[in-house]
């Protein structure tokens, strides 16, 4: 998947750190709350991104090859 935004991207190390933090948080949320956690996280990130079109592009990219 290629980056969709025009802003700087994370390094491989940065992506690994984010991945590890996300995996840990998913474990902490527990199986019964993981969907709620992911929706809350997505909404927080959408707000931080402040670009509805770009967020929709990210949704489309994330749905590819599931």
C-alpha positions as protocol buffer text, in pm:
chain_id: "A"
residue {
  index: 1
  type: UNK
  ca { x: 0 y: 0 z: 0 }
}
residue {
  index: 2
  type: UNK
  ca { x: 136 y: 343 z: -88 }
}
residue {
  index: 3
  type: UNK
  ca { x: 98 y: 647 z: 136 }
}
residue {
  index: 4
  type: UNK
  ca { x: -206 y: 850 z: 40 }
}
residue {
  index: 5
  type: UNK
  ca { x: -121 y: 1178 z: 204 }
}
residue {
  index: 6
  type: UNK
  ca { x: 119 y: 1449 z: 102 }
}
residue {
  index: 7
  type: UNK
  ca { x: 255 y: 1485 z: 453 }
}
residue {
  index: 8
  type: UNK
  ca { x: 569 y: 1313 z: 580 }
}
residue {
  index: 9
  type: UNK
  ca { x: 545 y: 940 z: 639 }
}
residue {
  index: 10
  type: UNK
  ca { x: 679 y: 729 z: 923 }
}
residue {
  index: 11
  type: UNK
  ca { x: 1007 y: 543 z: 890 }
}
residue {
  index: 12
  type: UNK
  ca { x: 1004 y: 163 z: 904 }
}
residue {
  index: 13
  type: UNK
  ca { x: 1107 y: 187 z: 1268 }
}
residue {
  index: 14
  type: UNK
  ca { x: 827 y: 432 z: 1336 }
}
residue {
  index: 15
  type: UNK
  ca { x: 575 y: 201 z: 1171 }
}
residue {
  index: 16
  type: UNK
  ca { x: 702 y: -90 z: 1381 }
}
residue {
  index: 17
  type: UNK
  ca { x: 662 y: 119 z: 1697 }
}
residue {
  index: 18
  type: UNK
  ca { x: 306 y: 217 z: 1599 }
}
residue {
  index: 19
  type: UNK
  ca { x: 223 y: -145 z: 1512 }
}
residue {
  index: 20
  type: UNK
  ca { x: 351 y: -266 z: 1849 }
}
residue {
  index: 21
  type: UNK
  ca { x: 158 y: 3 z: 2036 }
}
residue {
  index: 22
  type: UNK
  ca { x: -161 y: -82 z: 1845 }
}
residue {
  index: 23
  type: UNK
  ca { x: -123 y: -455 z: 1907 }
}
residue {
  index: 24
  type: UNK
  ca { x: -69 y: -392 z: 2278 }
}
residue {
  index: 25
  type: UNK
  ca { x: -371 y: -160 z: 2298 }
}
residue {
  index: 26
  type: UNK
  ca { x: -591 y: -415 z: 2117 }
}
residue {
  index: 27
  type: UNK
  ca { x: -486 y: -678 z: 2372 }
}
residue {
  index: 28
  type: UNK
  ca { x: -559 y: -435 z: 2656 }
}
residue {
  index: 29
  type: UNK
  ca { x: -905 y: -353 z: 2516 }
}
residue {
  index: 30
  type: UNK
  ca { x: -1001 y: -720 z: 2515 }
}
residue {
  index: 31
  type: UNK
  ca { x: -1194 y: -916 z: 2255 }
}
residue {
  index: 32
  type: UNK
  ca { x: -1528 y: -775 z: 2366 }
}
residue {
  index: 33
  type: UNK
  ca { x: -1419 y: -411 z: 2327 }
}
residue {
  index: 34
  type: UNK
  ca { x: -1177 y: -424 z: 2032 }
}
residue {
  index: 35
  type: UNK
  ca { x: -1431 y: -294 z: 1776 }
}
residue {
  index: 36
  type: UNK
  ca { x: -1526 y: -1 z: 1999 }
}
residue {
  index: 37
  type: UNK
  ca { x: -1159 y: 76 z: 2061 }
}
residue {
  index: 38
  type: UNK
  ca { x: -1077 y: 72 z: 1687 }
}
residue {
  index: 39
  type: UNK
  ca { x: -1371 y: 299 z: 1603 }
}
residue {
  index: 40
  type: UNK
  ca { x: -1269 y: 545 z: 1875 }
}
residue {
  index: 41
  type: UNK
  ca { x: -910 y: 537 z: 1753 }
}
residue {
  index: 42
  type: UNK
  ca { x: -1020 y: 594 z: 1392 }
}
residue {
  index: 43
  type: UNK
  ca { x: -1237 y: 891 z: 1492 }
}
residue {
  index: 44
  type: UNK
  ca { x: -955 y: 1046 z: 1696 }
}
residue {
  index: 45
  type: UNK
  ca { x: -717 y: 1006 z: 1402 }
}
residue {
  index: 46
  type: UNK
  ca { x: -973 y: 1142 z: 1155 }
}
residue {
  index: 47
  type: UNK
  ca { x: -1011 y: 1448 z: 1375 }
}
residue {
  index: 48
  type: UNK
  ca { x: -633 y: 1492 z: 1395 }
}
residue {
  index: 49
  type: UNK
  ca { x: -605 y: 1448 z: 1018 }
}
residue {
  index: 50
  type: UNK
  ca { x: -878 y: 1711 z: 963 }
}
residue {
  index: 51
  type: UNK
  ca { x: -941 y: 1599 z: 605 }
}
residue {
  index: 52
  type: UNK
  ca { x: -1257 y: 1399 z: 532 }
}
residue {
  index: 53
  type: UNK
  ca { x: -1154 y: 1314 z: 177 }
}
residue {
  index: 54
  type: UNK
  ca { x: -813 y: 1183 z: 280 }
}
residue {
  index: 55
  type: UNK
  ca { x: -970 y: 983 z: 562 }
}
residue {
  index: 56
  type: UNK
  ca { x: -1211 y: 823 z: 312 }
}
residue {
  index: 57
  type: UNK
  ca { x: -913 y: 738 z: 90 }
}
residue {
  index: 58
  type: UNK
  ca { x: -750 y: 569 z: 390 }
}
residue {
  index: 59
  type: UNK
  ca { x: -1066 y: 367 z: 453 }
}
residue {
  index: 60
  type: UNK
  ca { x: -1068 y: 254 z: 89 }
}
residue {
  index: 61
  type: UNK
  ca { x: -700 y: 159 z: 103 }
}
residue {
  index: 62
  type: UNK
  ca { x: -746 y: -32 z: 431 }
}
residue {
  index: 63
  type: UNK
  ca { x: -1031 y: -235 z: 282 }
}
residue {
  index: 64
  type: UNK
  ca { x: -815 y: -358 z: -3 }
}
residue {
  index: 65
  type: UNK
  ca { x: -689 y: -715 z: 15 }
}
residue {
  index: 66
  type: UNK
  ca { x: -853 y: -804 z: 349 }
}
